[in-house]
Amino acid sequence: MESLIERLRDAQGLAKLIGEAPAFLKGSEQLPAVAKSDATVLITGETGTGKELVARAIHYLSKRAAFPFTPMNCGLLPDTLPEDELFGHERDTFTDTHPLGRNLIARADKGTLFIDDLEALTLKAQKDLLRLLQNKKFCASGSSHEQLADVRIVAATDAPLDQRVRAGSFRSDLYDRLCDFSIHLPPLRERQGDIVALSRHFLKKHAPRQAGPELQLAPEAREALLAYDWPGNVKELERAIIRGIHLSQTNLIQAKDLGIP
């Protein structure tokens, strides 16, 4: 069987899923099977663990790969806007000063809609999303006209949704519906064996293309990487490697160049 890593080498620059830690493989090895289905997926894990990368992998391994992958980060929007971003709104529903909703569901037609920071959705938006999942139909804000939607929903959160369900801030029926498939991504501190491999990947990804010796990590730099607990996870590791590339005075990146405690 063709390896998952090889299948993720696509022309759109999709980064490789790198990792051999058992906690990471538990989630990544099921991606081809999940991608074959059209069911909803809920990806959980701390910030920076690669939830959008996994969502993209699911999309590009699926039959929807030729159609749009459309991301939406609910945490970056004011409370009143997620519904407009998702479903759009009727003309003249708002004043001219109100930002126009993008109707991401329509933009993601036949493709995948990735909803990140799912916990930030208002209860009204949760209700409308549940209706979309159940009936494959939605209405723009301020409209009673139903539109059909051919889109797969992949959602992600770093919040304990089960606790929010018990607290009444997240709908239990939506939570159940989103969990057709659940994938949990472990924090980097539980994947210590992958840190060096990930670091080498980021070195290759971000190193400037120029003649001369290849950039490498000094032994002390590798020790520093392994000793740190990475609260920002893989994203924080990538930023550290980028700093090391630009601050190093030679082709050997030292621990001090990484800028980590």
MIDOSE-1310 file (N, C-alpha, C; in nm, 2 decimals, decimal comma, always signed):
residues 261
mesl	+0,08/-0,12/+0,00/+0,00/+0,00/+0,00/+0,09/+0,12/+0,00; +0,06/+0,22/-0,09/+0,13/+0,34/-0,10/+0,13/+0,41/+0,04; +0,24/+0,46/+0,09/+0,25/+0,52/+0,22/+0,17/+0,65/+0,22; +0,12/+0,68/+0,34/+0,04/+0,81/+0,36/+0,13/+0,93/+0,32
ierl	+0,25/+0,92/+0,36/+0,34/+1,04/+0,34/+0,35/+1,06/+0,19; +0,37/+0,96/+0,11/+0,38/+0,97/-0,04/+0,25/+1,03/-0,10; +0,14/+0,98/-0,05/+0,01/+1,03/-0,11/-0,02/+1,17/-0,07; +0,05/+1,23/+0,03/+0,03/+1,37/+0,06/+0,12/+1,46/-0,01
rdaq	+0,21/+1,41/-0,10/+0,29/+1,50/-0,18/+0,21/+1,55/-0,30; +0,14/+1,66/-0,29/+0,06/+1,70/-0,39/+0,11/+1,84/-0,44; +0,06/+1,88/-0,56/+0,11/+2,00/-0,63/+0,08/+2,13/-0,55; -0,01/+2,12/-0,45/-0,05/+2,24/-0,38/+0,03/+2,26/-0,26
glak	+0,14/+2,19/-0,25/+0,24/+2,22/-0,14/+0,19/+2,17/+0,00; +0,11/+2,07/+0,00/+0,06/+2,02/+0,13/+0,18/+1,96/+0,20; +0,20/+2,01/+0,32/+0,32/+1,96/+0,41/+0,30/+1,81/+0,44; +0,41/+1,75/+0,46/+0,40/+1,61/+0,50/+0,35/+1,59/+0,64
lige	+0,28/+1,48/+0,67/+0,25/+1,45/+0,80/+0,36/+1,36/+0,85; +0,44/+1,42/+0,95/+0,56/+1,36/+0,99/+0,55/+1,31/+1,14; +0,57/+1,18/+1,16/+0,57/+1,14/+1,30/+0,56/+0,99/+1,31; +0,63/+0,93/+1,40/+0,63/+0,79/+1,43/+0,58/+0,76/+1,57
apaf	+0,56/+0,86/+1,65/+0,51/+0,84/+1,79/+0,38/+0,76/+1,79; +0,36/+0,66/+1,87/+0,24/+0,59/+1,87/+0,11/+0,67/+1,89; +0,12/+0,78/+1,97/+0,01/+0,86/+2,00/-0,03/+0,94/+1,87; +0,07/+0,97/+1,79/+0,04/+1,04/+1,66/-0,01/+0,94/+1,55
lkgs	+0,06/+0,83/+1,54/+0,02/+0,73/+1,44/-0,13/+0,68/+1,46; -0,17/+0,68/+1,59/-0,31/+0,63/+1,62/-0,41/+0,72/+1,54; -0,38/+0,85/+1,53/-0,48/+0,93/+1,45/-0,45/+0,94/+1,31; -0,32/+0,94/+1,27/-0,28/+0,96/+1,13/-0,31/+0,84/+1,04
eqlp	-0,29/+0,72/+1,10/-0,31/+0,60/+1,02/-0,45/+0,58/+0,97; -0,55/+0,64/+1,04/-0,69/+0,62/+1,00/-0,73/+0,72/+0,89; -0,65/+0,81/+0,85/-0,69/+0,92/+0,76/-0,73/+0,86/+0,63; -0,66/+0,77/+0,56/-0,72/+0,72/+0,43/-0,85/+0,66/+0,44
avak	-0,88/+0,59/+0,55/-1,02/+0,53/+0,56/-1,12/+0,64/+0,59; -1,08/+0,73/+0,68/-1,18/+0,84/+0,70/-1,21/+0,92/+0,58; -1,10/+0,94/+0,49/-1,12/+1,02/+0,37/-1,22/+0,96/+0,27; -1,22/+0,82/+0,27/-1,31/+0,75/+0,18/-1,46/+0,78/+0,21
sdat	-1,49/+0,81/+0,34/-1,62/+0,83/+0,38/-1,66/+0,98/+0,35; -1,78/+1,01/+0,35/-1,83/+1,15/+0,34/-1,88/+1,20/+0,47; -1,86/+1,13/+0,58/-1,91/+1,16/+0,71/-1,84/+1,28/+0,77; -1,90/+1,34/+0,87/-1,83/+1,46/+0,94/-1,72/+1,41/+1,02
vlit	-1,62/+1,50/+1,05/-1,50/+1,46/+1,13/-1,48/+1,57/+1,23; -1,45/+1,53/+1,35/-1,42/+1,63/+1,46/-1,27/+1,60/+1,50; -1,18/+1,70/+1,48/-1,04/+1,69/+1,51/-1,02/+1,77/+1,64; -0,96/+1,70/+1,74/-0,94/+1,77/+1,87/-0,79/+1,77/+1,90
getg	-0,74/+1,86/+1,98/-0,60/+1,88/+2,01/-0,57/+2,02/+2,05; -0,46/+2,04/+2,12/-0,42/+2,17/+2,16/-0,38/+2,26/+2,04; -0,38/+2,39/+2,06/-0,34/+2,48/+1,96/-0,20/+2,45/+1,91; -0,18/+2,44/+1,78/-0,05/+2,42/+1,72/-0,02/+2,27/+1,69
tgke	-0,11/+2,18/+1,71/-0,08/+2,04/+1,69/-0,10/+2,00/+1,54; -0,16/+2,08/+1,46/-0,17/+2,05/+1,32/-0,31/+2,01/+1,28; -0,41/+2,06/+1,34/-0,55/+2,02/+1,31/-0,59/+2,06/+1,16; -0,55/+2,18/+1,12/-0,58/+2,21/+0,98/-0,50/+2,12/+0,88
lvar	-0,38/+2,09/+0,91/-0,30/+2,00/+0,82/-0,37/+1,87/+0,80; -0,42/+1,81/+0,91/-0,49/+1,69/+0,91/-0,62/+1,70/+0,83; -0,69/+1,81/+0,85/-0,82/+1,84/+0,77/-0,79/+1,84/+0,62; -0,68/+1,91/+0,59/-0,64/+1,92/+0,44/-0,60/+1,78/+0,39
aihy	-0,54/+1,70/+0,47/-0,50/+1,56/+0,43/-0,63/+1,48/+0,40; -0,73/+1,49/+0,49/-0,86/+1,43/+0,47/-0,92/+1,47/+0,33; -0,91/+1,60/+0,31/-0,97/+1,65/+0,19/-0,90/+1,60/+0,06; -0,77/+1,61/+0,06/-0,69/+1,58/-0,06/-0,68/+1,42/-0,08
lskr	-0,71/+1,35/+0,02/-0,72/+1,20/+0,00/-0,86/+1,15/-0,03; -0,96/+1,25/-0,04/-1,10/+1,21/-0,06/-1,14/+1,23/-0,21; -1,26/+1,19/-0,24/-1,31/+1,21/-0,38/-1,34/+1,35/-0,40; -1,34/+1,44/-0,30/-1,36/+1,58/-0,32/-1,24/+1,66/-0,35
aafp	-1,13/+1,60/-0,36/-1,00/+1,66/-0,37/-0,99/+1,77/-0,49; -1,06/+1,75/-0,59/-1,06/+1,84/-0,71/-1,14/+1,97/-0,68; -1,21/+1,97/-0,57/-1,30/+2,08/-0,54/-1,24/+2,16/-0,42; -1,30/+2,28/-0,39/-1,23/+2,36/-0,29/-1,22/+2,30/-0,15
ftpm	-1,11/+2,33/-0,08/-1,09/+2,32/+0,06/-1,10/+2,46/+0,12; -1,21/+2,48/+0,20/-1,24/+2,62/+0,24/-1,23/+2,62/+0,40; -1,13/+2,69/+0,45/-1,12/+2,70/+0,59/-1,19/+2,82/+0,65; -1,24/+2,81/+0,77/-1,30/+2,92/+0,85/-1,26/+2,91/+0,99
ncgl	-1,20/+3,02/+1,05/-1,16/+3,02/+1,19/-1,26/+3,10/+1,27; -1,35/+3,03/+1,34/-1,46/+3,10/+1,42/-1,40/+3,19/+1,53; -1,28/+3,15/+1,58/-1,22/+3,23/+1,69/-1,18/+3,37/+1,65; -1,16/+3,39/+1,52/-1,11/+3,52/+1,47/-1,23/+3,62/+1,44
lpdt	-1,35/+3,57/+1,46/-1,47/+3,65/+1,42/-1,55/+3,70/+1,54; -1,60/+3,82/+1,54/-1,70/+3,86/+1,64/-1,81/+3,77/+1,65; -1,88/+3,76/+1,77/-1,99/+3,67/+1,79/-2,10/+3,68/+1,68; -2,12/+3,80/+1,63/-2,23/+3,82/+1,53/-2,20/+3,77/+1,39
lped	-2,08/+3,74/+1,36/-2,04/+3,72/+1,22/-2,03/+3,57/+1,18; -2,01/+3,47/+1,26/-1,99/+3,34/+1,21/-2,11/+3,29/+1,12; -2,23/+3,33/+1,16/-2,34/+3,29/+1,07/-2,34/+3,35/+0,93; -2,30/+3,48/+0,93/-2,29/+3,54/+0,80/-2,17/+3,49/+0,71
elfg	-2,06/+3,45/+0,78/-1,95/+3,39/+0,71/-1,99/+3,25/+0,65; -2,06/+3,18/+0,73/-2,10/+3,04/+0,69/-2,21/+3,05/+0,58; -2,32/+3,12/+0,61/-2,44/+3,11/+0,53/-2,47/+3,23/+0,44; -2,39/+3,34/+0,46/-2,42/+3,46/+0,38/-2,55/+3,52/+0,44
herd	-2,59/+3,63/+0,37/-2,72/+3,70/+0,41/-2,78/+3,77/+0,29; -2,91/+3,79/+0,30/-2,98/+3,86/+0,20/-2,93/+4,00/+0,18; -2,94/+4,05/+0,06/-2,90/+4,19/+0,03/-2,99/+4,28/+0,11; -2,93/+4,39/+0,17/-3,00/+4,48/+0,25/-3,04/+4,43/+0,39
tftd	-2,99/+4,31/+0,43/-3,02/+4,26/+0,56/-2,95/+4,35/+0,66; -2,83/+4,40/+0,63/-2,76/+4,49/+0,72/-2,73/+4,62/+0,65; -2,69/+4,71/+0,73/-2,65/+4,84/+0,68/-2,52/+4,83/+0,60; -2,49/+4,94/+0,53/-2,37/+4,94/+0,44/-2,24/+4,92/+0,52
thpl	-2,25/+4,95/+0,65/-2,13/+4,95/+0,73/-2,10/+4,81/+0,78; -2,19/+4,71/+0,76/-2,18/+4,58/+0,81/-2,10/+4,50/+0,71; -1,99/+4,43/+0,76/-1,91/+4,34/+0,66/-2,00/+4,24/+0,60; -1,98/+4,22/+0,47/-2,06/+4,12/+0,39/-2,02/+3,98/+0,43
grnl	-2,12/+3,90/+0,46/-2,09/+3,76/+0,48/-2,04/+3,69/+0,35; -1,96/+3,59/+0,37/-1,90/+3,53/+0,25/-1,97/+3,40/+0,20; -2,06/+3,35/+0,28/-2,13/+3,23/+0,24/-2,03/+3,12/+0,20; -1,95/+3,08/+0,30/-1,85/+2,98/+0,28/-1,90/+2,85/+0,24
iara	-2,02/+2,82/+0,28/-2,08/+2,69/+0,24/-2,10/+2,68/+0,09; -2,14/+2,79/+0,03/-2,15/+2,79/-0,12/-2,02/+2,79/-0,19; -1,92/+2,86/-0,13/-1,78/+2,86/-0,18/-1,72/+2,72/-0,18; -1,76/+2,64/-0,08/-1,70/+2,51/-0,06/-1,78/+2,40/-0,14
dkgt	-1,87/+2,44/-0,23/-1,95/+2,35/-0,30/-1,88/+2,23/-0,36; -1,92/+2,11/-0,33/-1,86/+1,99/-0,37/-1,73/+1,96/-0,30; -1,68/+2,05/-0,22/-1,55/+2,03/-0,15/-1,57/+2,01/+0,00; -1,47/+2,06/+0,07/-1,47/+2,04/+0,22/-1,47/+2,18/+0,29
lfid	-1,55/+2,20/+0,38/-1,55/+2,32/+0,47/-1,49/+2,28/+0,60; -1,38/+2,35/+0,63/-1,31/+2,32/+0,76/-1,34/+2,43/+0,86; -1,41/+2,40/+0,97/-1,45/+2,49/+1,07/-1,36/+2,48/+1,19; -1,27/+2,57/+1,21/-1,17/+2,57/+1,32/-1,23/+2,65/+1,43
dlea	-1,18/+2,63/+1,55/-1,23/+2,69/+1,67/-1,38/+2,68/+1,68; -1,43/+2,56/+1,66/-1,57/+2,53/+1,65/-1,65/+2,58/+1,78; -1,58/+2,58/+1,89/-1,65/+2,62/+2,02/-1,69/+2,76/+2,02; -1,64/+2,84/+1,93/-1,67/+2,99/+1,93/-1,81/+3,01/+1,86
ltlk	-1,87/+2,91/+1,79/-2,00/+2,93/+1,73/-2,10/+2,97/+1,83; -2,19/+3,06/+1,79/-2,30/+3,10/+1,88/-2,40/+2,98/+1,88; -2,49/+2,98/+1,97/-2,60/+2,87/+1,98/-2,69/+2,88/+1,85; -2,71/+3,00/+1,80/-2,79/+3,01/+1,68/-2,71/+2,95/+1,56
aqkd	-2,59/+2,98/+1,55/-2,51/+2,92/+1,44/-2,50/+2,77/+1,46; -2,49/+2,72/+1,58/-2,49/+2,58/+1,60/-2,61/+2,51/+1,55; -2,73/+2,58/+1,58/-2,85/+2,52/+1,53/-2,86/+2,52/+1,38; -2,81/+2,62/+1,32/-2,82/+2,63/+1,17/-2,72/+2,52/+1,11
llrl	-2,60/+2,50/+1,18/-2,51/+2,40/+1,13/-2,57/+2,26/+1,14; -2,63/+2,24/+1,25/-2,70/+2,11/+1,27/-2,80/+2,08/+1,16; -2,88/+2,18/+1,13/-2,98/+2,17/+1,02/-2,91/+2,14/+0,89; -2,80/+2,20/+0,86/-2,72/+2,17/+0,74/-2,68/+2,03/+0,74
lqnk	-2,63/+1,98/+0,85/-2,58/+1,84/+0,86/-2,69/+1,74/+0,84; -2,80/+1,77/+0,89/-2,92/+1,68/+0,89/-2,99/+1,68/+0,76; -3,01/+1,80/+0,70/-3,09/+1,81/+0,58/-3,02/+1,85/+0,45; -2,89/+1,88/+0,46/-2,81/+1,93/+0,35/-2,87/+2,05/+0,29
kfca	-2,94/+2,13/+0,37/-3,00/+2,26/+0,33/-2,96/+2,37/+0,43; -2,96/+2,49/+0,38/-2,94/+2,61/+0,47/-3,01/+2,73/+0,41; -3,03/+2,83/+0,50/-3,09/+2,96/+0,46/-2,99/+3,07/+0,49; -2,97/+3,16/+0,40/-2,89/+3,28/+0,43/-2,96/+3,36/+0,54
sgss	-2,88/+3,43/+0,62/-2,94/+3,51/+0,72/-3,04/+3,61/+0,66; -3,15/+3,62/+0,73/-3,26/+3,71/+0,68/-3,34/+3,66/+0,57; -3,32/+3,53/+0,53/-3,39/+3,47/+0,42/-3,47/+3,35/+0,46; -3,58/+3,32/+0,39/-3,65/+3,20/+0,42/-3,63/+3,10/+0,30
heql	-3,55/+3,14/+0,21/-3,53/+3,06/+0,09/-3,42/+2,95/+0,12; -3,45/+2,82/+0,10/-3,36/+2,72/+0,13/-3,27/+2,69/+0,01; -3,14/+2,67/+0,04/-3,05/+2,63/-0,06/-2,99/+2,49/-0,03; -2,96/+2,41/-0,13/-2,90/+2,28/-0,12/-2,75/+2,30/-0,10
advr	-2,69/+2,21/-0,02/-2,55/+2,22/+0,00/-2,48/+2,08/-0,01; -2,39/+2,08/-0,11/-2,31/+1,96/-0,12/-2,17/+1,98/-0,07; -2,15/+1,96/+0,06/-2,02/+2,00/+0,12/-2,00/+1,90/+0,23; -1,87/+1,87/+0,25/-1,83/+1,79/+0,37/-1,78/+1,88/+0,48
ivaa	-1,82/+1,85/+0,60/-1,78/+1,93/+0,71/-1,68/+1,86/+0,80; -1,56/+1,93/+0,81/-1,46/+1,88/+0,90/-1,44/+1,99/+1,00; -1,45/+1,97/+1,13/-1,44/+2,07/+1,24/-1,33/+2,04/+1,33; -1,28/+2,14/+1,40/-1,17/+2,12/+1,49/-1,19/+2,21/+1,61
tdap	-1,14/+2,17/+1,73/-1,15/+2,25/+1,85/-1,03/+2,21/+1,94; -0,99/+2,30/+2,03/-0,90/+2,27/+2,13/-0,97/+2,28/+2,27; -1,10/+2,29/+2,26/-1,18/+2,30/+2,39/-1,24/+2,17/+2,42; -1,27/+2,14/+2,55/-1,34/+2,02/+2,59/-1,49/+2,03/+2,57
ldqr	-1,53/+1,99/+2,45/-1,67/+2,01/+2,41/-1,77/+1,94/+2,50; -1,72/+1,82/+2,55/-1,81/+1,75/+2,64/-1,85/+1,83/+2,76; -1,75/+1,90/+2,81/-1,78/+1,99/+2,93/-1,87/+2,10/+2,89; -1,85/+2,16/+2,77/-1,94/+2,27/+2,73/-2,08/+2,22/+2,70
vrag	-2,09/+2,09/+2,66/-2,23/+2,04/+2,64/-2,30/+2,03/+2,78; -2,23/+1,98/+2,88/-2,29/+1,97/+3,01/-2,32/+2,11/+3,07; -2,24/+2,21/+3,03/-2,26/+2,35/+3,08/-2,37/+2,42/+3,00; -2,41/+2,36/+2,89/-2,52/+2,42/+2,81/-2,48/+2,52/+2,71
sfrs	-2,35/+2,54/+2,68/-2,30/+2,63/+2,59/-2,27/+2,57/+2,45; -2,28/+2,44/+2,44/-2,27/+2,37/+2,31/-2,38/+2,26/+2,30; -2,44/+2,26/+2,18/-2,55/+2,17/+2,16/-2,51/+2,02/+2,16; -2,57/+1,94/+2,24/-2,54/+1,80/+2,25/-2,57/+1,73/+2,12
dlyd	-2,68/+1,76/+2,05/-2,71/+1,70/+1,92/-2,61/+1,73/+1,81; -2,56/+1,85/+1,81/-2,46/+1,89/+1,72/-2,33/+1,82/+1,75; -2,29/+1,81/+1,87/-2,17/+1,74/+1,92/-2,17/+1,59/+1,87; -2,29/+1,53/+1,89/-2,30/+1,39/+1,85/-2,29/+1,38/+1,70
rlcd	-2,35/+1,47/+1,63/-2,35/+1,46/+1,48/-2,21/+1,49/+1,42; -2,13/+1,57/+1,49/-2,00/+1,60/+1,44/-1,90/+1,48/+1,46; -1,93/+1,39/+1,55/-1,84/+1,29/+1,59/-1,86/+1,16/+1,51; -1,90/+1,17/+1,39/-1,91/+1,05/+1,31/-1,77/+0,98/+1,31
fsih	-1,67/+1,07/+1,29/-1,53/+1,03/+1,31/-1,46/+1,13/+1,40; -1,38/+1,08/+1,50/-1,31/+1,17/+1,59/-1,16/+1,13/+1,58; -1,08/+1,24/+1,56/-0,94/+1,22/+1,56/-0,87/+1,32/+1,66; -0,79/+1,26/+1,75/-0,73/+1,34/+1,85/-0,58/+1,35/+1,82
lppl	-0,53/+1,47/+1,81/-0,38/+1,50/+1,79/-0,31/+1,52/+1,92; -0,21/+1,45/+1,95/-0,14/+1,46/+2,08/-0,05/+1,59/+2,08; -0,02/+1,64/+2,19/+0,07/+1,76/+2,20/+0,21/+1,71/+2,17; +0,30/+1,80/+2,13/+0,43/+1,76/+2,09/+0,51/+1,71/+2,21
rerq	+0,48/+1,75/+2,33/+0,55/+1,69/+2,45/+0,53/+1,54/+2,46; +0,42/+1,49/+2,40/+0,40/+1,34/+2,40/+0,46/+1,28/+2,28; +0,53/+1,35/+2,19/+0,59/+1,30/+2,07/+0,73/+1,33/+2,06; +0,80/+1,32/+2,17/+0,94/+1,36/+2,18/+1,03/+1,29/+2,07
gdiv	+1,00/+1,17/+2,04/+1,07/+1,10/+1,93/+1,06/+1,16/+1,80; +0,96/+1,25/+1,78/+0,93/+1,31/+1,64/+1,00/+1,45/+1,63; +1,05/+1,50/+1,74/+1,10/+1,64/+1,74/+1,21/+1,66/+1,64; +1,31/+1,57/+1,64/+1,43/+1,59/+1,56/+1,38/+1,58/+1,41
alsr	+1,30/+1,48/+1,38/+1,25/+1,46/+1,24/+1,17/+1,58/+1,19; +1,09/+1,64/+1,28/+1,01/+1,76/+1,24/+1,11/+1,87/+1,22; +1,21/+1,89/+1,31/+1,30/+1,99/+1,29/+1,38/+1,99/+1,16; +1,42/+1,87/+1,12/+1,49/+1,85/+0,99/+1,39/+1,89/+0,88
hflk	+1,27/+1,85/+0,89/+1,17/+1,89/+0,79/+1,16/+2,04/+0,77; +1,15/+2,11/+0,89/+1,13/+2,25/+0,88/+1,26/+2,32/+0,83; +1,38/+2,26/+0,86/+1,50/+2,31/+0,81/+1,50/+2,31/+0,66; +1,46/+2,20/+0,60/+1,46/+2,18/+0,46/+1,35/+2,27/+0,40
khap	+1,24/+2,29/+0,47/+1,13/+2,37/+0,41/+1,16/+2,52/+0,41; +1,23/+2,57/+0,51/+1,25/+2,71/+0,52/+1,40/+2,76/+0,49; +1,49/+2,67/+0,48/+1,63/+2,71/+0,45/+1,64/+2,78/+0,31; +1,71/+2,89/+0,30/+1,72/+2,96/+0,18/+1,79/+2,88/+0,08
rqag	+1,75/+2,89/-0,05/+1,82/+2,81/-0,15/+1,94/+2,88/-0,20; +2,05/+2,84/-0,16/+2,18/+2,90/-0,19/+2,29/+2,80/-0,19; +2,40/+2,83/-0,26/+2,51/+2,74/-0,26/+2,58/+2,75/-0,13; +2,64/+2,64/-0,09/+2,71/+2,63/+0,04/+2,67/+2,51/+0,12
pelq	+2,73/+2,50/+0,24/+2,70/+2,38/+0,32/+2,56/+2,38/+0,37; +2,50/+2,26/+0,38/+2,36/+2,25/+0,42/+2,35/+2,29/+0,57; +2,24/+2,36/+0,60/+2,22/+2,39/+0,74/+2,19/+2,27/+0,83; +2,25/+2,26/+0,95/+2,23/+2,15/+1,04/+2,21/+2,20/+1,18
lape	+2,16/+2,11/+1,27/+2,15/+2,15/+1,41/+2,27/+2,10/+1,48; +2,33/+2,18/+1,56/+2,44/+2,14/+1,65/+2,39/+2,05/+1,75; +2,47/+1,96/+1,81/+2,43/+1,86/+1,91/+2,36/+1,94/+2,03; +2,41/+2,05/+2,07/+2,35/+2,13/+2,18/+2,21/+2,18/+2,14
area	+2,19/+2,21/+2,02/+2,06/+2,26/+1,97/+1,96/+2,15/+1,98; +2,00/+2,03/+1,93/+1,91/+1,91/+1,94/+1,87/+1,88/+2,09; +1,97/+1,89/+2,17/+1,94/+1,87/+2,32/+1,84/+1,97/+2,37; +1,86/+2,10/+2,33/+1,77/+2,20/+2,37/+1,63/+2,17/+2,32
llay	+1,62/+2,13/+2,20/+1,48/+2,10/+2,14/+1,42/+1,99/+2,22; +1,49/+1,89/+2,25/+1,44/+1,77/+2,32/+1,40/+1,80/+2,47; +1,47/+1,90/+2,53/+1,45/+1,93/+2,67/+1,33/+2,02/+2,69; +1,28/+2,09/+2,59/+1,18/+2,19/+2,60/+1,04/+2,12/+2,59
dwpg	+0,94/+2,17/+2,66/+0,81/+2,10/+2,66/+0,71/+2,16/+2,55; +0,74/+2,26/+2,48/+0,67/+2,30/+2,36/+0,52/+2,33/+2,39; +0,49/+2,43/+2,47/+0,35/+2,46/+2,49/+0,27/+2,50/+2,36; +0,35/+2,56/+2,27/+0,29/+2,59/+2,14/+0,29/+2,48/+2,03
nvke	+0,34/+2,37/+2,07/+0,34/+2,25/+1,99/+0,42/+2,26/+1,86; +0,37/+2,20/+1,75/+0,45/+2,19/+1,63/+0,47/+2,33/+1,57; +0,36/+2,42/+1,58/+0,38/+2,55/+1,53/+0,49/+2,63/+1,60; +0,51/+2,61/+1,73/+0,61/+2,68/+1,80/+0,75/+2,62/+1,76
lera	+0,76/+2,49/+1,74/+0,88/+2,43/+1,69/+0,92/+2,49/+1,55; +0,82/+2,50/+1,46/+0,85/+2,56/+1,33/+0,91/+2,70/+1,34; +0,85/+2,78/+1,43/+0,90/+2,92/+1,45/+1,04/+2,92/+1,51; +1,07/+2,82/+1,60/+1,21/+2,82/+1,65/+1,31/+2,78/+1,54
iirg	+1,27/+2,69/+1,45/+1,36/+2,66/+1,35/+1,38/+2,77/+1,25; +1,28/+2,84/+1,22/+1,29/+2,96/+1,14/+1,38/+3,06/+1,20; +1,37/+3,09/+1,33/+1,46/+3,18/+1,40/+1,61/+3,13/+1,38; +1,63/+3,00/+1,41/+1,76/+2,94/+1,40/+1,82/+2,96/+1,26
ihls	+1,74/+2,95/+1,16/+1,79/+2,96/+1,02/+1,85/+3,10/+1,00; +1,77/+3,20/+1,05/+1,81/+3,34/+1,02/+1,91/+3,40/+1,12; +1,92/+3,34/+1,24/+2,01/+3,40/+1,34/+2,15/+3,33/+1,34; +2,15/+3,21/+1,28/+2,28/+3,13/+1,28/+2,39/+3,21/+1,20
qtnl	+2,51/+3,21/+1,25/+2,62/+3,28/+1,18/+2,69/+3,18/+1,09; +2,67/+3,05/+1,11/+2,73/+2,95/+1,03/+2,63/+2,85/+0,98; +2,67/+2,74/+0,92/+2,57/+2,64/+0,87/+2,53/+2,55/+0,99; +2,59/+2,57/+1,11/+2,55/+2,49/+1,22/+2,47/+2,57/+1,32
iqak	+2,34/+2,54/+1,33/+2,25/+2,62/+1,42/+2,28/+2,58/+1,56; +2,30/+2,68/+1,65/+2,33/+2,66/+1,79/+2,20/+2,67/+1,87; +2,21/+2,63/+1,99/+2,09/+2,63/+2,08/+2,04/+2,78/+2,10; +2,14/+2,87/+2,11/+2,10/+3,01/+2,14/+2,03/+3,07/+2,02
dlgi	+2,05/+3,02/+1,90/+1,98/+3,07/+1,78/+1,84/+3,04/+1,78; +1,79/+2,94/+1,85/+1,66/+2,89/+1,84/+1,56/+2,98/+1,92; +1,61/+3,05/+2,02/+1,53/+3,15/+2,09/+1,42/+3,08/+2,18; +1,45/+2,96/+2,23/+1,36/+2,90/+2,32/+1,42/+2,90/+2,46
p	+1,33/+2,90/+2,57/+1,38/+2,91/+2,71/+1,48/+2,79/+2,73
